[in-house]
């Protein structure tokens, strides 16, 4: 578990014991979250009662906005009222569509086209991640991959109303269950749906590390939204290019897997050989078209903060358009000149992990202590590429908010009608993960 009440990057051991069994109907628990967790291999976050988060709903269809806008103001945990105008919602809708499309096109270019854009090759951290996470997939025979099937985006809402993208998560998005219940039923649209799969029969399952994890309630909520059942790695087996679910002495063919475990744990035959929650042979079956995997292996690259730095360039290259949404500034600590500049002006910067799925507490130079700074230096000397720096906000922007919005990309892009509001930290990021 990571310490939430201070400004430390030092991890402490998780508490012993199992979490409660998931409740049967999570919609009754919204809009308030009682507990949440950061998705990662082992690092988890708990919310304290005073950190309760409130979900805020906004309509996905512009025609519905005028009838709801008066009721869309909500009070978050800081006591401030948060609401988005129709213009802001339209900007989010179009700007996030650009990002989803550009990311999908870039990953297709790497895996299917076997070409890495020059601006990604120049970054040592991303080159290493591509070599480990995507190159094993380049012999895939799949014609189409739903890279951005479902994703969450962290948006910094400045005091002047400007929207800036802070982070995106296409690997293990969390917090969907925190949206108000009427977001799931507005205009008869479900929160999530599965892509159509023609020519292959089989069931869909959600692959989870187990029910007794802090992410269990969120995974159960997603499974309920999709009307599919959950399964652990030991419940699935691969023969040839086909995947089967063992149930009641039978083996049922599986056509779609909603992946809710880390990339490196997905398949011990392809990634980490010590994984006990993955399915041996699953990546090979996916590459050969025997099963669909949502979110697919390798997509965690898009969640890296240095990858997000280059999304505006991807929009220009693959869509031929100017980016609509501004992206937060990211400085790569693996560059020695950048690191020297940041350390010389540390009071003006925040230091965060490059991979938000495996986070440590950020260091804020303006409020950091000598002990925290010494700990930061040790971590940077050991692995500078694992960290990025972001400028701290000007005082006028400090009262802004961090919004988490969700979207899907099926036959068309859809911005899910709702968002979660939290008071932002000094660099514009969220104070904790869901």
C-alpha positions in Angstrom: 0.0 0.0 0.0 1.2 3.5 -0.7 0.9 6.3 1.8 -1.8 8.8 0.8 -1.7 11.3 3.6 1.9 12.6 2.9 4.1 13.6 0.0 6.4 10.6 0.1 7.4 8.3 -2.8 8.3 5.6 -0.3 6.1 2.4 -0.3 4.9 0.6 2.7 3.7 -3.0 3.0 0.1 -3.8 2.3 -2.2 -4.7 5.1 -2.8 -8.4 5.7 -6.2 -10.0 5.1 -8.7 -10.3 2.3 -11.2 -7.7 1.0 -14.9 -8.1 1.5 -16.8 -10.1 -1.0 -18.3 -7.9 -3.8 -21.8 -6.7 -3.3 -24.3 -8.0 -5.9 -25.4 -4.6 -7.2 -22.8 -1.9 -7.3 -25.2 0.7 -8.9 -26.8 1.0 -5.5 -23.4 2.2 -4.1 -22.9 5.1 -6.5 -22.3 8.0 -6.7 -20.1 7.5 -3.6 -17.0 5.3 -3.6 -16.2 3.5 -0.3 -12.9 2.0 -1.6 -10.9 2.0 -4.8 -7.5 0.8 -6.0 -4.7 1.6 -8.5 -4.4 -1.2 -11.0 -0.9 -2.7 -10.9 1.0 -5.8 -10.1 1.1 -5.3 -6.4 0.6 -1.6 -5.5 -2.8 -0.7 -4.2 -4.5 2.4 -2.8 -7.3 2.6 -0.3 -9.6 5.6 0.1 -10.2 6.9 3.5 -13.7 8.1 4.5 -12.7 11.7 4.1 -11.6 11.0 0.6 -15.0 9.9 -0.7 -15.4 10.7 -4.4 -18.6 11.9 -6.0 -19.5 10.9 -9.6 -20.9 13.7 -11.8 -23.0 12.9 -14.8 -23.1 14.8 -18.1 -25.0 13.8 -21.2 -23.2 12.2 -24.1 -25.6 13.5 -26.6 -25.6 17.3 -27.2 -29.3 17.3 -27.7 -29.8 16.2 -24.1 -27.5 18.7 -22.6 -29.8 21.6 -22.2 -32.3 19.5 -20.2 -29.6 18.3 -17.7 -27.1 21.2 -17.5 -28.9 22.8 -14.6 -28.6 19.6 -12.6 -25.1 18.7 -13.5 -23.3 20.8 -10.9 -22.0 18.6 -8.1 -19.9 19.1 -5.0 -16.6 17.1 -4.9 -14.6 16.2 -1.8 -13.1 19.7 -1.7 -16.5 21.3 -1.3 -16.3 23.1 -4.7 -19.0 22.9 -7.4 -18.0 21.3 -10.7 -19.9 21.4 -14.0 -19.0 21.3 -17.7 -20.7 23.5 -20.3 -22.1 22.2 -23.6 -19.0 23.7 -25.4 -16.6 21.9 -23.0 -18.4 18.6 -23.5 -18.2 19.0 -27.3 -14.5 19.8 -27.1 -13.9 16.7 -24.9 -15.9 14.5 -27.3 -14.0 15.6 -30.5 -10.6 15.9 -28.8 -10.8 12.4 -27.2 -11.9 10.9 -30.5 -8.7 12.3 -32.1 -6.6 10.7 -29.4 -8.4 7.3 -29.5 -8.0 7.2 -33.3 -4.4 8.3 -33.4 -3.3 5.9 -30.6 -5.0 3.0 -32.4 -3.4 3.9 -35.7 0.1 4.2 -34.1 -0.1 0.8 -32.4 -1.4 -0.7 -35.7 1.6 0.8 -37.4 4.0 -0.8 -34.9 2.4 -4.2 -34.6 0.9 -4.7 -38.1 3.1 -2.3 -40.2 6.2 -3.2 -38.2 7.4 0.5 -38.3 8.1 2.5 -35.2 7.6 6.3 -35.6 10.9 8.2 -35.3 9.8 10.2 -32.3 9.1 7.0 -30.4 12.4 5.5 -31.3 14.3 8.5 -29.9 12.9 7.8 -26.4 14.9 5.1 -24.7 12.1 4.2 -22.2 9.5 3.8 -25.0 12.0 1.8 -27.2 12.5 -0.6 -24.4 8.8 -1.0 -23.7 8.1 -1.5 -27.5 10.8 -4.1 -27.7 9.5 -6.0 -24.6 5.7 -5.5 -25.1 5.0 -5.1 -28.8 7.7 -6.8 -30.8 6.6 -10.3 -29.6 3.3 -9.4 -31.3 4.6 -8.4 -34.7 4.1 -11.8 -36.3 0.4 -11.5 -35.7 -1.9 -12.3 -38.6 -4.8 -10.3 -37.3 -6.2 -7.7 -39.7 -7.8 -5.5 -37.1 -7.2 -4.9 -33.4 -9.5 -2.9 -31.1 -6.7 -1.2 -29.3 -8.8 1.6 -27.8 -11.9 -0.4 -27.1 -12.3 1.2 -23.7 -10.2 3.9 -21.9 -10.3 6.4 -19.2 -8.7 9.9 -19.4 -7.6 12.2 -16.6 -8.5 15.8 -17.5 -7.3 18.8 -15.7 -10.1 21.5 -15.5 -8.3 24.8 -14.9 -10.0 27.6 -12.9 -10.5 29.4 -16.2 -12.3 26.4 -17.7 -9.5 25.2 -20.0 -9.2 21.4 -20.4 -5.9 19.7 -20.5 -5.2 15.9 -20.8 -3.1 14.6 -18.0 -3.1 10.8 -18.4 -4.9 8.1 -20.3 -5.4 4.4 -19.4 -6.3 1.9 -22.1 -5.0 -1.1 -20.2 -6.9 -1.4 -16.9 -9.3 1.6 -16.6 -10.9 1.8 -13.2 -13.7 3.8 -11.5 -16.5 3.1 -14.0 -18.7 1.9 -11.1 -18.5 5.3 -9.5 -20.7 7.0 -12.2 -24.3 7.7 -11.2 -26.7 4.9 -11.9 -28.7 6.9 -14.5 -25.6 7.2 -16.7 -26.0 3.5 -17.4 -29.6 3.8 -18.5 -29.6 7.2 -20.3 -31.2 6.9 -23.8 -31.2 3.1 -23.3 -27.4 2.8 -24.0 -25.3 0.4 -21.8 -22.1 1.8 -20.4 -20.0 -0.8 -22.3 -20.7 -3.3 -25.1 -18.6 -6.0 -26.8 -17.5 -5.7 -30.5 -19.4 -7.7 -33.0 -17.5 -10.9 -34.0 -18.7 -12.7 -37.1 -17.8 -16.2 -38.2 -16.8 -17.5 -34.7 -19.1 -18.9 -32.0 -18.2 -18.8 -28.4 -18.9 -17.0 -25.1 -17.2 -13.9 -23.7 -15.5 -13.9 -20.3 -13.8 -11.3 -18.1 -10.3 -12.5 -17.1 -9.6 -11.4 -13.5 -6.8 -12.2 -11.0 -9.6 -13.1 -8.5 -12.6 -11.8 -6.7 -10.7 -11.0 -3.5 -8.6 -8.2 -4.8 -9.2 -4.5 -4.3 -10.1 -4.2 -8.0 -12.7 -7.0 -7.6 -15.7 -4.7 -7.3 -14.8 -2.8 -10.4 -14.2 -5.9 -12.4 -17.5 -7.4 -11.3 -19.3 -4.2 -12.3 -17.8 -4.3 -15.8 -18.7 -8.0 -16.1 -22.3 -7.2 -15.0 -22.4 -4.2 -17.5 -21.4 -6.6 -20.3 -23.6 -9.4 -19.1 -20.6 -11.8 -19.0 -19.1 -14.0 -16.3 -15.7 -13.6 -14.7 -13.0 -16.2 -14.9 -9.5 -16.7 -13.5 -6.5 -17.9 -15.5 -6.9 -21.4 -14.1 -10.4 -21.6 -15.5 -9.2 -21.2 -19.1 -7.1 -23.4 -21.3 -5.7 -23.0 -24.8 -5.5 -25.8 -27.4 -4.1 -24.8 -30.7 -5.5 -21.3 -31.4 -8.7 -21.9 -29.4 -9.5 -20.9 -25.9 -11.9 -22.9 -23.7 -13.6 -22.2 -20.3 -13.7 -25.1 -17.9 -17.2 -25.3 -16.3 -19.1 -28.1 -14.7 -16.9 -30.8 -16.3 -17.3 -29.2 -19.7 -15.1 -27.0 -21.9 -17.0 -24.1 -23.5 -15.4 -22.3 -26.4 -14.4 -18.7 -25.7 -14.5 -16.1 -28.5 -13.8 -12.9 -26.5 -11.8 -12.2 -23.3 -12.0 -8.9 -21.5 -8.5 -8.7 -19.9 -8.4 -7.2 -16.4 -4.8 -8.2 -15.4 -1.5 -6.6 -16.2 0.2 -7.0 -19.6 3.2 -8.7 -18.2 1.1 -11.2 -16.3 -1.2 -12.1 -19.2 0.7 -15.1 -20.6 3.7 -16.8 -18.9 4.7 -18.2 -22.3 5.1 -14.7 -23.8 5.8 -12.3 -20.9 6.7 -13.0 -17.3 7.2 -16.8 -16.8 6.4 -16.6 -13.1 2.8 -15.3 -13.7 0.3 -17.4 -11.8 -2.8 -15.5 -13.0 -2.3 -15.6 -16.7 -3.2 -18.1 -19.4 -0.4 -20.0 -21.1 -0.7 -19.7 -24.8 -3.3 -17.0 -24.8 -1.1 -14.4 -26.7 -0.4 -16.9 -29.5 -4.1 -17.7 -29.8 -4.9 -14.0 -30.0 -2.2 -13.3 -32.5 -3.5 -16.1 -34.8 -7.1 -14.8 -34.5 -8.5 -17.6 -32.4 -9.8 -15.3 -29.7 -10.4 -11.5 -29.2 -8.7 -9.9 -26.2 -10.0 -6.6 -24.9 -7.9 -4.7 -23.9 -5.3 -6.4 -26.1 -1.7 -7.2 -25.0 0.7 -4.4 -25.5 -1.8 -1.6 -25.1 -0.3 -0.6 -21.8 2.3 1.3 -23.8 -0.4 3.9 -24.5 -0.7 4.6 -20.8 3.0 5.6 -20.4 3.4 9.3 -19.8 6.2 9.7 -22.3 3.9 8.0 -24.9 1.2 10.6 -24.1 3.7 13.4 -24.8 3.8 12.3 -28.5 0.1 11.9 -29.0 -0.2 15.4 -30.6 2.4 14.3 -33.1 0.4 11.1 -33.8 -2.7 13.1 -34.4 -0.8 15.2 -37.0 0.8 12.1 -38.7 -2.1 9.7 -38.8 -5.2 12.0 -38.9 -3.7 15.1 -40.6 -5.4 17.3 -38.0 -4.3 19.7 -35.3 -4.9 18.4 -31.8 -8.0 19.9 -30.2 -7.1 19.1 -26.6 -4.0 20.4 -24.9 -1.7 17.8 -23.4 0.1 18.3 -20.1 3.9 19.0 -20.3 6.1 16.0 -19.8 9.9 16.2 -19.3 11.8 12.9 -19.6 14.2 12.4 -16.7 16.2 9.9 -18.7 17.6 12.9 -20.7 20.7 14.1 -18.6 20.3 17.7 -19.6 16.6 17.7 -18.6 17.3 16.0 -15.3 20.0 18.5 -14.4 17.6 21.4 -15.2 14.8 19.8 -13.1 17.1 19.2 -10.2 18.4 22.7 -10.3 14.9 24.1 -10.3 13.2 21.3 -8.3 10.8 23.6 -6.5 9.0 24.3 -9.8 8.4 20.6 -10.7 6.6 17.5 -9.7 8.3 14.1 -10.3 6.0 11.2 -11.2 6.5 7.6 -12.4 6.5 7.1 -16.2 4.1 4.2 -15.9 1.0 5.4 -14.0 -0.2 1.7 -13.7 2.7 1.1 -11.3 2.8 4.3 -9.3 4.7 5.7 -6.4 3.7 8.9 -4.6 4.7 11.9 -6.6 7.3 14.4 -5.3 6.3 18.0 -5.3 9.3 20.3 -5.2 7.4 23.2 -3.7 6.4 21.2 -0.6 8.9 18.3 -0.5 11.0 17.7 2.6 14.7 16.9 2.7 14.0 13.2 3.4 11.7 13.0 0.4 14.2 14.7 -1.8 17.0 12.4 -0.8 14.7 9.4 -1.5 13.9 10.9 -4.9 17.6 11.3 -5.8 18.2 7.6 -4.9 15.4 6.5 -7.2 16.5 8.8 -10.1 20.1 7.6 -9.9 18.9 4.0 -10.0 16.5 4.3 -12.9 15.9 7.9 -14.3 13.9 6.6 -17.3 11.2 5.4 -14.9 10.3 9.0 -14.0 9.1 12.2 -15.7 8.9 15.8 -14.5 5.9 18.1 -14.9 5.8 21.8 -14.1 3.8 22.8 -11.0 0.7 24.9 -11.6 0.7 28.6 -11.3 -1.2 29.7 -8.2 -4.1 31.0 -10.2 -4.7 27.4 -11.6 -4.4 25.7 -8.2 -8.2 25.7 -7.5 -8.7 23.5 -10.6 -10.1 20.0 -10.6 -9.1 16.6 -12.0 -11.8 14.8 -14.0 -11.8 11.2 -15.0 -13.9 10.6 -18.1 -14.6 7.3 -19.9 -15.0 6.5 -23.6 -15.3 3.5 -25.9 -14.4 2.9 -29.5 -16.5 0.3 -31.3 -18.0 0.9 -34.6 -17.8 4.6 -33.6 -16.4 6.6 -30.8 -18.7 7.2 -27.8 -17.9 9.4 -24.8 -19.7 7.8 -21.8 -22.1 10.2 -20.1 -20.4 10.9 -16.8 -17.2 11.9 -15.1 -15.6 11.7 -11.7 -14.4 14.9 -10.1 -11.6 15.3 -7.6 -9.5 18.3 -6.4 -6.2 18.3 -8.3 -2.7 18.2 -6.9 -0.1 21.0 -7.5 0.8 19.7 -11.0 -2.8 19.2 -12.1 -3.0 15.4 -11.5 -5.4 13.5 -9.4 -4.6 13.0 -5.6 -5.1 9.3 -5.8 -6.1 6.5 -8.2 -9.4 4.7 -8.4 
